[in-house]
């Protein structure tokens, strides 16, 4: 069974881990990146056991974090670093033979994340198909279009929060307002 090393401790990492282990009799091995002062040393040791490295870190810290890691030729790197071009990722993660850009969503926790990825790779499919499926655009510029569309998600959530707040301001209990808006836009 494949072992995954996840670099990043945010919402996407949590969603992937939850989705991989939810209602699964034999979940895959997952090695998580620690936070704190000795991150690089501890992380290097954890990644030695993983054949697949998932980078789920913010673009503003990506180069610094990746520079602390050592990649092997047999590593497959799945990057969820927003907007980071393949050419840059390949340079940072050399000598890893395969790098795939991915756009997993928080819905991966419930196995409802249709993950855009490029280029197509069986290891990426093995990870993301059980988490809600994959869509593979024909080229990297089209993946960038998926990324831009994904960026609208935060504005959509703000919109829903505004509607729920408006309902609460008109006498609806906040929990009921949230439940109604969630149902309405589900």
N, CA, C and O of each residue as an XYZ file, in Angstrom:
744
protein
N       0.845     -1.175      0.000
C       0.000      0.000      0.000
C       0.893      1.242      0.000
O       1.958      1.263      0.617
N       0.442      2.246     -0.689
C       1.173      3.499     -0.835
C       1.156      4.296      0.462
O       0.154      4.306      1.178
N       2.269      4.966      0.764
C       2.356      5.845      1.937
C       2.433      7.289      1.461
O       3.166      7.609      0.525
N       1.673      8.151      2.112
C       1.599      9.567      1.740
C       2.261     10.427      2.799
O       2.018     10.252      3.993
N       3.098     11.356      2.360
C       3.667     12.359      3.242
C       3.011     13.688      2.926
O       3.160     14.201      1.818
N       2.290     14.252      3.879
C       1.588     15.509      3.653
C       2.331     16.647      4.324
O       2.553     16.635      5.535
N       2.711     17.626      3.525
C       3.436     18.797      4.006
C       2.438     19.942      4.062
O       1.923     20.392      3.039
N       2.178     20.401      5.272
C       1.183     21.444      5.499
C       0.240     20.980      6.582
O      -0.054     19.790      6.695
N      -0.227     21.906      7.366
C      -1.097     21.539      8.480
C      -2.383     22.345      8.464
O      -2.930     22.680      9.514
N      -2.866     22.655      7.258
C      -4.062     23.472      7.132
C      -5.307     22.659      6.813
O      -5.345     21.441      6.988
N      -6.311     23.364      6.347
C      -7.625     22.783      6.090
C      -7.590     21.719      4.994
O      -8.253     20.689      5.112
N      -6.826     21.959      3.936
C      -6.776     20.992      2.845
C      -6.123     19.696      3.315
O      -6.615     18.610      3.009
N      -5.032     19.799      4.048
C      -4.378     18.599      4.578
C      -5.342     17.825      5.465
O      -5.465     16.606      5.340
N      -6.019     18.525      6.353
C      -6.974     17.868      7.249
C      -8.087     17.192      6.460
O      -8.503     16.084      6.799
N      -8.569     17.844      5.420
C      -9.645     17.271      4.608
C      -9.180     16.010      3.890
O      -9.913     15.023      3.831
N      -7.970     16.037      3.345
C      -7.440     14.856      2.655
C      -7.291     13.693      3.631
O      -7.700     12.572      3.328
N      -6.713     13.951      4.790
C      -6.513     12.890      5.781
C      -7.859     12.329      6.232
O      -8.026     11.113      6.325
N      -8.807     13.203      6.508
C     -10.124     12.730      6.947
C     -10.796     11.908      5.854
O     -11.381     10.861      6.130
N     -10.714     12.380      4.619
C     -11.319     11.649      3.514
C     -10.673     10.300      3.270
O     -11.357      9.335      2.929
N      -9.358     10.223      3.441
C      -8.651      8.955      3.244
C      -9.015      7.912      4.291
O      -8.966      6.711      4.024
N      -9.382      8.375      5.489
C      -9.616      7.432      6.580
C     -11.085      7.243      6.923
O     -11.419      6.337      7.686
N     -11.968      8.068      6.385
C     -13.385      7.977      6.719
C     -14.013      6.731      6.098
O     -13.979      6.545      4.882
N     -14.579      5.892      6.938
C     -15.284      4.687      6.493
C     -14.421      3.777      5.616
O     -14.921      3.147      4.684
N     -13.125      3.715      5.923
C     -12.202      2.867      5.178
C     -11.662      1.810      6.132
O     -11.153      2.128      7.207
N     -11.778      0.563      5.730
C     -11.319     -0.529      6.592
C      -9.804     -0.519      6.771
O      -9.308     -0.793      7.864
N      -9.075     -0.209      5.716
C      -7.617     -0.245      5.772
C      -7.058      1.035      5.142
O      -6.608      1.011      3.997
N      -7.082      2.147      5.874
C      -6.611      3.403      5.291
C      -5.108      3.376      5.022
O      -4.370      2.641      5.677
N      -4.657      4.177      4.059
C      -3.221      4.200      3.754
C      -2.425      4.857      4.872
O      -2.970      5.574      5.711
N      -1.121      4.594      4.862
C      -0.231      5.252      5.827
C      -0.098      6.715      5.440
O       0.123      7.043      4.274
N      -0.234      7.585      6.420
C      -0.121      9.026      6.204
C       0.869      9.583      7.207
O       0.747      9.351      8.410
N       1.850     10.318      6.707
C       2.838     10.974      7.554
C       2.620     12.466      7.430
O       2.710     13.024      6.337
N       2.330     13.120      8.560
C       2.010     14.546      8.553
C       3.214     15.380      8.945
O       4.043     14.967      9.756
N       3.295     16.561      8.353
C       4.369     17.476      8.718
C       4.065     18.092     10.076
O       2.942     18.535     10.316
N       5.039     18.125     10.957
C       4.849     18.753     12.265
C       4.984     20.269     12.154
O       5.506     20.783     11.164
N       4.515     20.974     13.165
C       4.738     22.409     13.250
C       5.741     22.664     14.366
O       5.894     21.854     15.280
N       6.409     23.779     14.277
C       7.299     24.142     15.372
C       8.738     24.325     14.929
O       9.032     24.399     13.736
N       9.625     24.396     15.901
C      11.005     24.777     15.675
C      11.833     23.740     14.916
O      12.714     24.114     14.142
N      11.577     22.476     15.113
C      12.405     21.453     14.474
C      11.677     20.798     13.312
O      11.830     19.602     13.064
N      10.890     21.585     12.609
C      10.071     21.055     11.535
C      10.909     20.349     10.477
O      10.596     19.215     10.117
N      11.944     20.969      9.977
C      12.703     20.405      8.856
C      13.298     19.042      9.210
O      13.213     18.101      8.421
N      13.896     18.938     10.387
C      14.516     17.674     10.783
C      13.475     16.567     10.943
O      13.654     15.467     10.420
N      12.401     16.850     11.656
C      11.367     15.856     11.876
C      10.670     15.492     10.574
O      10.360     14.326     10.333
N      10.427     16.492      9.737
C       9.726     16.246      8.493
C      10.550     15.370      7.563
O      10.013     14.471      6.917
N      11.833     15.623      7.493
C      12.695     14.811      6.637
C      12.614     13.344      7.038
O      12.544     12.468      6.175
N      12.623     13.074      8.316
C      12.519     11.700      8.789
C      11.188     11.065      8.448
O      11.139      9.885      8.102
N      10.124     11.814      8.536
C       8.804     11.282      8.221
C       8.657     11.014      6.725
O       8.050     10.018      6.334
N       9.202     11.887      5.891
C       9.039     11.741      4.450
C       9.853     10.598      3.878
O       9.570     10.123      2.778
N      10.870     10.149      4.619
C      11.661      9.004      4.143
C      10.781      7.781      3.932
O      11.073      6.956      3.067
N       9.714      7.652      4.702
C       8.837      6.488      4.611
C       7.738      6.652      3.565
O       6.984      5.710      3.322
N       7.629      7.814      2.946
C       6.551      8.078      2.000
C       7.054      8.038      0.560
O       8.154      8.501      0.261
N       6.234      7.479     -0.322
C       6.567      7.478     -1.743
C       5.873      8.611     -2.478
O       6.267      8.984     -3.583
N       4.829      9.158     -1.851
C       4.070     10.264     -2.436
C       4.120     11.432     -1.465
O       3.790     11.286     -0.289
N       4.532     12.583     -1.960
C       4.600     13.786     -1.138
C       3.521     14.748     -1.620
O       3.482     15.107     -2.797
N       2.651     15.163     -0.714
C       1.602     16.122     -1.033
C       1.988     17.453     -0.406
O       2.110     17.562      0.814
N       2.180     18.457     -1.240
C       2.517     19.799     -0.762
C       1.237     20.615     -0.673
O       0.672     21.002     -1.695
N       0.782     20.875      0.538
C      -0.437     21.653      0.761
C      -0.065     22.840      1.645
O      -0.488     22.938      2.797
N       0.736     23.736      1.077
C       1.267     24.887      1.808
C       0.954     26.160      1.033
O       0.673     26.129     -0.165
N       1.009     27.268      1.740
C       0.721     28.569      1.124
C       1.829     28.944      0.144
O       2.998     28.644      0.385
N       1.472     29.593     -0.949
C       2.482     29.987     -1.933
C       3.580     30.884     -1.360
O       4.726     30.817     -1.806
N       3.245     31.718     -0.382
C       4.233     32.659      0.149
C       5.326     31.987      0.981
O       6.371     32.591      1.226
N       5.098     30.750      1.417
C       6.127     30.027      2.184
C       6.617     28.773      1.462
O       7.484     28.062      1.970
N       6.073     28.508      0.300
C       6.356     27.246     -0.395
C       7.839     27.043     -0.662
O       8.377     25.983     -0.344
N       8.506     28.021     -1.232
C       9.916     27.829     -1.571
C      10.750     27.560     -0.329
O      11.625     26.694     -0.341
N      10.487     28.291      0.732
C      11.240     28.105      1.981
C      11.001     26.712      2.558
O      11.951     26.052      2.980
N       9.764     26.262      2.583
C       9.447     24.949      3.144
C      10.038     23.842      2.278
O      10.654     22.910      2.795
N       9.857     23.940      0.979
C      10.349     22.895      0.078
C      11.869     22.815      0.094
O      12.438     21.734     -0.062
N      12.525     23.948      0.280
C      13.994     23.955      0.325
C      14.537     23.134      1.495
O      15.681     22.681      1.451
N      13.736     22.939      2.531
C      14.154     22.163      3.695
C      13.986     20.657      3.496
O      14.400     19.867      4.345
N      13.383     20.262      2.385
C      13.081     18.854      2.142
C      14.066     18.250      1.153
O      14.681     18.962      0.360
N      14.208     16.949      1.205
C      15.027     16.221      0.241
C      14.119     15.259     -0.509
O      13.403     14.457      0.091
N      14.163     15.353     -1.816
C      13.329     14.495     -2.649
C      14.187     13.427     -3.302
O      15.356     13.641     -3.621
N      13.560     12.258     -3.492
C      14.220     11.144     -4.165
C      13.659     11.027     -5.580
O      12.568     11.523     -5.861
N      14.397     10.376     -6.462
C      13.893     10.172     -7.822
C      12.576      9.392     -7.866
O      11.782      9.574     -8.789
N      12.340      8.525     -6.877
C      11.105      7.736     -6.878
C       9.911      8.468     -6.260
O       8.800      7.938     -6.283
N      10.105      9.663     -5.713
C       8.982     10.424     -5.167
C       8.059     10.907     -6.279
O       8.504     11.317     -7.352
N       6.774     10.846     -5.995
C       5.773     11.516     -6.817
C       5.284     12.680     -5.961
O       4.805     12.480     -4.845
N       5.407     13.892     -6.491
C       5.030     15.094     -5.750
C       3.692     15.592     -6.286
O       3.551     15.873     -7.476
N       2.720     15.695     -5.396
C       1.405     16.232     -5.733
C       1.303     17.593     -5.060
O       1.242     17.682     -3.834
N       1.284     18.641     -5.855
C       1.312     19.986     -5.301
C      -0.071     20.622     -5.290
O      -0.734     20.717     -6.323
N      -0.496     21.055     -4.106
C      -1.703     21.846     -3.955
C      -1.330     23.289     -3.622
O      -2.120     24.015     -3.019
N      -0.122     23.704     -4.016
C       0.331     25.074     -3.811
C      -0.330     25.932     -4.885
O      -0.032     25.787     -6.070
N      -1.208     26.804     -4.479
C      -2.011     27.582     -5.422
C      -1.152     28.406     -6.372
O      -0.283     29.171     -5.953
N      -1.420     28.230     -7.657
C      -0.809     29.065     -8.678
C       0.652     28.826     -8.975
O       1.235     29.565     -9.769
N       1.264     27.834     -8.379
C       2.695     27.593     -8.584
C       2.886     26.768     -9.857
O       2.398     25.640     -9.934
N       3.590     27.313    -10.860
C       3.758     26.611    -12.142
C       4.560     25.317    -12.011
O       5.411     25.177    -11.133
N       4.266     24.386    -12.901
C       4.969     23.095    -12.908
C       6.474     23.265    -13.034
O       7.235     22.576    -12.354
N       6.909     24.172    -13.895
C       8.356     24.348    -14.090
C       9.042     24.729    -12.785
O      10.128     24.228    -12.493
N       8.433     25.597    -12.004
C       8.997     26.007    -10.717
C       8.993     24.836     -9.743
O       9.988     24.579     -9.066
N       7.871     24.131     -9.676
C       7.760     22.987     -8.766
C       8.778     21.906     -9.112
O       9.377     21.309     -8.218
N       8.974     21.656    -10.385
C       9.948     20.633    -10.797
C      11.362     21.043    -10.387
O      12.149     20.208     -9.941
N      11.680     22.316    -10.537
C      13.011     22.786    -10.141
C      13.205     22.649     -8.631
O      14.273     22.234     -8.181
N      12.195     22.989     -7.856
C      12.282     22.924     -6.404
C      12.370     21.491     -5.881
O      13.022     21.243     -4.867
N      11.719     20.543     -6.565
C      11.599     19.186     -6.029
C      12.521     18.169     -6.717
O      12.418     16.969     -6.463
N      13.397     18.635     -7.565
C      14.346     17.730     -8.227
C      15.137     17.002     -7.142
O      15.527     17.616     -6.149
N      15.372     15.737     -7.313
C      15.280     14.902     -8.508
C      13.980     14.107     -8.633
O      13.943     13.120     -9.368
N      12.902     14.512     -7.930
C      11.637     13.780     -8.050
C      11.247     13.691     -9.528
O      11.277     14.687    -10.250
N      10.892     12.514     -9.953
C      10.634     12.278    -11.377
C       9.283     12.815    -11.836
O       9.129     13.193    -12.997
N       8.306     12.851    -10.934
C       6.955     13.244    -11.335
C       6.402     14.310    -10.396
O       6.450     14.165     -9.175
N       5.877     15.381    -10.983
C       5.226     16.450    -10.228
C       3.871     16.709    -10.884
O       3.775     16.849    -12.103
N       2.830     16.770    -10.060
C       1.476     16.994    -10.536
C       0.883     18.156     -9.740
O       0.945     18.169     -8.511
N       0.312     19.125    -10.443
C      -0.425     20.194     -9.760
C      -1.845     19.710     -9.493
O      -2.464     19.080    -10.350
N      -2.360     20.006     -8.302
C      -3.697     19.569     -7.917
C      -4.459     20.703     -7.260
O      -3.868     21.632     -6.710
N      -5.779     20.616     -7.325
C      -6.632     21.600     -6.654
C      -7.693     20.851     -5.843
O      -8.864     20.822     -6.221
N      -7.274     20.243     -4.721
C      -8.266     19.584     -3.862
C      -9.067     20.634     -3.095
O      -8.596     21.746     -2.857
N     -10.260     20.266     -2.722
C     -11.156     21.179     -2.013
C     -11.455     20.642     -0.613
O     -11.254     19.458     -0.345
N     -11.933     21.510      0.274
C     -12.259     21.048      1.626
C     -13.280     19.910      1.647
O     -13.331     19.145      2.610
N     -14.083     19.793      0.605
C     -15.080     18.726      0.544
C     -14.443     17.335      0.474
O     -15.147     16.329      0.563
N     -13.123     17.272      0.316
C     -12.427     15.975      0.322
C     -12.673     15.241      1.633
O     -12.655     14.011      1.662
N     -12.901     15.969      2.706
C     -13.162     15.353      4.009
C     -14.397     14.455      3.953
O     -14.468     13.443      4.650
N     -15.366     14.831      3.122
C     -16.603     14.053      2.972
C     -16.613     13.240      1.680
O     -17.635     12.672      1.294
N     -15.440     13.195      1.013
C     -15.292     12.474     -0.257
C     -16.176     13.065     -1.350
O     -16.776     12.344     -2.147
N     -16.240     14.414     -1.366
C     -17.032     15.130     -2.369
C     -16.210     16.210     -3.067
O     -16.770     17.213     -3.508
N     -14.914     16.031     -3.176
C     -14.053     17.026     -3.810
C     -13.693     16.568     -5.215
O     -12.915     15.629     -5.383
N     -14.248     17.222     -6.217
C     -13.817     16.960     -7.584
C     -12.502     17.709     -7.754
O     -12.487     18.936     -7.857
N     -11.406     16.972     -7.782
C     -10.075     17.566     -7.776
C      -9.555     17.734     -9.197
O      -9.433     16.763     -9.943
N      -9.250     18.972     -9.563
C      -8.600     19.242    -10.844
C      -7.117     18.934    -10.676
O      -6.519     19.269     -9.653
N      -6.525     18.296    -11.684
C      -5.092     18.005    -11.611
C      -4.487     18.005    -13.008
O      -5.155     17.719    -14.002
N      -3.202     18.334    -13.049
C      -2.446     18.327    -14.303
C      -0.968     18.215    -13.997
O      -0.484     18.872    -13.076
N      -0.238     17.405    -14.738
C      -0.703     16.467    -15.754
C      -1.337     15.247    -15.100
O      -1.210     15.027    -13.895
N      -2.010     14.473    -15.910
C      -2.627     13.250    -15.415
C      -1.531     12.295    -14.931
O      -0.475     12.176    -15.553
N      -1.796     11.631    -13.832
C      -0.837     10.666    -13.301
C      -1.620      9.653    -12.470
O      -2.510     10.041    -11.713
N      -1.304      8.351    -12.597
C      -2.064      7.339    -11.855
C      -1.981      7.491    -10.335
O      -2.941      7.161     -9.638
N      -0.876      7.974     -9.814
C      -0.762      8.152     -8.361
C      -1.710      9.258     -7.888
O      -2.337      9.130     -6.836
N      -1.814     10.329     -8.654
C      -2.750     11.406     -8.306
C      -4.188     10.903     -8.378
O      -5.010     11.216     -7.516
N      -4.478     10.133     -9.400
C      -5.831      9.559     -9.515
C      -6.135      8.634     -8.335
O      -7.233      8.676     -7.780
N      -5.166      7.800     -7.953
C      -5.375      6.878     -6.835
C      -5.708      7.615     -5.542
O      -6.507      7.136     -4.737
N      -5.100      8.767     -5.348
C      -5.368      9.541     -4.137
C      -6.700     10.266     -4.214
O      -7.499     10.202     -3.280
N      -6.945     10.960     -5.330
C      -8.081     11.889     -5.374
C      -9.387     11.306     -5.889
O     -10.447     11.845     -5.569
N      -9.365     10.232     -6.673
C     -10.639      9.664     -7.132
C     -11.522      9.219     -5.967
O     -12.721      9.496     -5.990
N     -10.979      8.534     -4.940
C     -11.838      8.165     -3.808
C     -12.335      9.366     -2.992
O     -13.289      9.245     -2.223
N     -11.691     10.511     -3.161
C     -12.081     11.703     -2.397
C     -13.111     12.549     -3.144
O     -13.427     13.660     -2.718
N     -13.636     12.029     -4.255
C     -14.696     12.737     -4.968
C     -14.520     12.775     -6.468
O     -15.397     13.267     -7.178
N     -13.409     12.269     -6.967
C     -13.197     12.227     -8.413
C     -12.149     13.222     -8.863
O     -11.676     14.058     -8.093
N     -11.800     13.105    -10.140
C     -10.815     14.019    -10.708
C     -11.322     14.556    -12.038
O     -12.144     13.938    -12.714
N     -10.811     15.714    -12.385
C     -10.996     16.295    -13.706
C      -9.606     16.706    -14.165
O      -8.859     17.345    -13.424
N      -9.265     16.331    -15.398
C      -7.927     16.594    -15.918
C      -8.037     17.487    -17.152
O      -8.459     17.027    -18.213
N      -7.662     18.758    -17.021
C      -7.683     19.636    -18.184
C      -6.575     19.251    -19.168
O      -5.652     18.521    -18.807
N      -6.663     19.738    -20.405
C      -5.696     19.335    -21.426
C      -4.317     19.966    -21.290
O      -3.353     19.472    -21.875
N      -4.208     21.061    -20.517
C      -2.923     21.750    -20.411
C      -2.883     22.584    -19.135
O      -3.896     22.757    -18.456
N      -1.697     23.097    -18.824
C      -1.524     23.864    -17.586
C      -2.298     25.184    -17.588
O      -2.865     25.535    -16.554
N      -2.353     25.939    -18.702
C      -3.173     27.162    -18.676
C      -4.645     26.887    -18.346
O      -5.294     27.710    -17.700
N      -5.170     25.752    -18.777
C      -6.553     25.417    -18.440
C      -6.671     25.071    -16.959
O      -7.676     25.397    -16.329
N      -5.652     24.412    -16.394
C      -5.649     24.173    -14.947
C      -5.664     25.513    -14.207
O      -6.342     25.653    -13.189
N      -4.916     26.494    -14.717
C      -4.917     27.821    -14.098
C      -6.317     28.438    -14.117
O      -6.686     29.164    -13.194
N      -7.101     28.151    -15.172
C      -8.485     28.637    -15.221
C      -9.316     27.976    -14.115
O     -10.131     28.633    -13.468
N      -9.103     26.671    -13.905
C      -9.776     25.997    -12.786
C      -9.388     26.650    -11.461
O     -10.233     26.839    -10.585
N      -8.118     26.992    -11.318
C      -7.635     27.630    -10.099
C      -8.324     28.973     -9.876
O      -8.725     29.295     -8.758
N      -8.457     29.750    -10.942
C      -9.128     31.046    -10.828
C     -10.592     30.870    -10.431
O     -11.114     31.624     -9.609
N     -11.250     29.872    -11.017
C     -12.644     29.611    -10.651
C     -12.749     29.179     -9.195
O     -13.695     29.554     -8.503
N     -11.789     28.396     -8.729
C     -11.783     27.935     -7.338
C     -11.660     29.102     -6.369
O     -12.202     29.062     -5.264
N     -10.950     30.133     -6.785
C     -10.763     31.303     -5.917
C     -12.078     32.011     -5.613
O     -12.156     32.772     -4.649
N     -13.105     31.774     -6.413
C     -14.400     32.410     -6.156
C     -15.144     31.746     -4.999
O     -16.142     32.278     -4.513
N     -14.662     30.592     -4.563
C     -15.322     29.837     -3.502
C     -15.431     30.653     -2.212
O     -16.475     30.649     -1.559
N     -14.364     31.346     -1.849
C     -14.381     32.150     -0.615
C     -15.446     33.246     -0.693
O     -16.142     33.510      0.287
N     -15.567     33.879     -1.855
C     -16.588     34.916     -2.016
C     -17.983     34.307     -1.892
O     -18.884     34.930     -1.330
N     -18.162     33.114     -2.405
C     -19.450     32.431     -2.297
C     -19.795     32.153     -0.832
O     -20.930     32.370     -0.408
N     -18.813     31.672     -0.059
C     -19.058     31.418      1.363
C     -19.403     32.702      2.104
O     -20.274     32.707      2.974
N     -18.719     33.795      1.760
C     -19.045     35.091      2.373
C     -20.477     35.500      2.042
O     -21.193     36.038      2.887
N     -20.878     35.239      0.812
C     -22.242     35.547      0.381
C     -23.264     34.776      1.222
O     -24.256     35.343      1.682
N     -23.013     33.485      1.415
C     -23.928     32.669      2.209
C     -23.969     33.129      3.666
O     -25.028     33.132      4.293
N     -22.815     33.516      4.194
C     -22.755     34.040      5.558
C     -23.572     35.328      5.674
O     -24.248     35.555      6.678
N     -23.505     36.156      4.653
C     -24.277     37.405      4.634
C     -25.773     37.122      4.646
O     -26.526     37.782      5.362
N     -26.200     36.155      3.864
C     -27.623     35.804      3.832
C     -28.076     35.277      5.191
O     -29.127     35.676      5.692
N     -27.291     34.386      5.787
C     -27.643     33.842      7.100
C     -27.691     34.964      8.134
O     -28.578     34.990      8.987
N     -26.738     35.886      8.058
C     -26.740     37.032      8.970
C     -27.963     37.914      8.782
O     -28.535     38.420      9.747
N     -28.349     38.088      7.549
C     -29.548     38.888      7.249
C     -30.774     38.222      7.862
O     -31.604     38.894      8.474
N     -30.893     36.895      7.701
C     -32.011     36.175      8.308
C     -32.002     36.326      9.823
O     -33.044     36.560     10.436
N     -30.828     36.191     10.423
C     -30.714     36.342     11.879
C     -31.112     37.747     12.302
O     -31.726     37.935     13.352
N     -30.763     38.729     11.489
C     -31.145     40.112     11.781
C     -32.641     40.366     11.672
O     -33.143     41.385     12.148
N     -33.337     39.449     11.054
C     -34.787     39.538     10.914
C     -35.507     38.542     11.820
O     -36.632     38.134     11.531
N     -34.864     38.158     12.903
C     -35.520     37.374     13.933
C     -35.337     35.871     13.865
O     -35.850     35.155     14.725
N     -34.626     35.375     12.875
C     -34.406     33.931     12.794
C     -33.227     33.573     13.698
O     -32.201     34.253     13.690
N     -33.383     32.502     14.477
C     -32.278     32.050     15.319
C     -31.058     31.791     14.428
O     -31.206     31.214     13.351
N     -29.852     32.206     14.853
C     -28.660     32.031     14.012
C     -28.433     30.596     13.536
O     -28.069     30.387     12.378
N     -28.639     29.612     14.400
C     -28.436     28.217     13.985
C     -29.450     27.822     12.915
O     -29.114     27.120     11.961
N     -30.684     28.274     13.080
C     -31.723     27.969     12.085
C     -31.427     28.697     10.767
O     -31.659     28.150      9.689
N     -30.919     29.921     10.856
C     -30.563     30.664      9.649
C     -29.453     29.949      8.888
O     -29.516     29.819      7.666
N     -28.439     29.489      9.610
C     -27.342     28.744      8.972
C     -27.860     27.460      8.328
O     -27.512     27.141      7.192
N     -28.692     26.732      9.063
C     -29.225     25.467      8.540
C     -30.063     25.706      7.291
O     -29.972     24.950      6.324
N     -30.883     26.762      7.310
C     -31.736     27.054      6.157
C     -30.911     27.430      4.927
O     -31.154     26.932      3.828
N     -29.945     28.307      5.124
C     -29.112     28.745      4.001
C     -28.289     27.571      3.460
O     -28.124     27.431      2.249
N     -27.778     26.736      4.354
C     -27.039     25.553      3.923
C     -27.926     24.650      3.080
O     -27.500     24.160      2.034
N     -29.151     24.430      3.528
C     -30.087     23.592      2.781
C     -30.440     24.250      1.451
O     -30.472     23.582      0.417
N     -30.696     25.521      1.473
C     -31.116     26.255      0.277
C     -30.066     26.190     -0.825
O     -30.411     26.044     -1.997
N     -28.778     26.296     -0.460
C     -27.719     26.352     -1.456
C     -26.925     25.037     -1.560
O     -25.917     24.983     -2.264
N     -27.370     23.988     -0.870
C     -26.639     22.723     -0.939
C     -26.682     22.171     -2.334
O     -26.121     21.106     -2.594
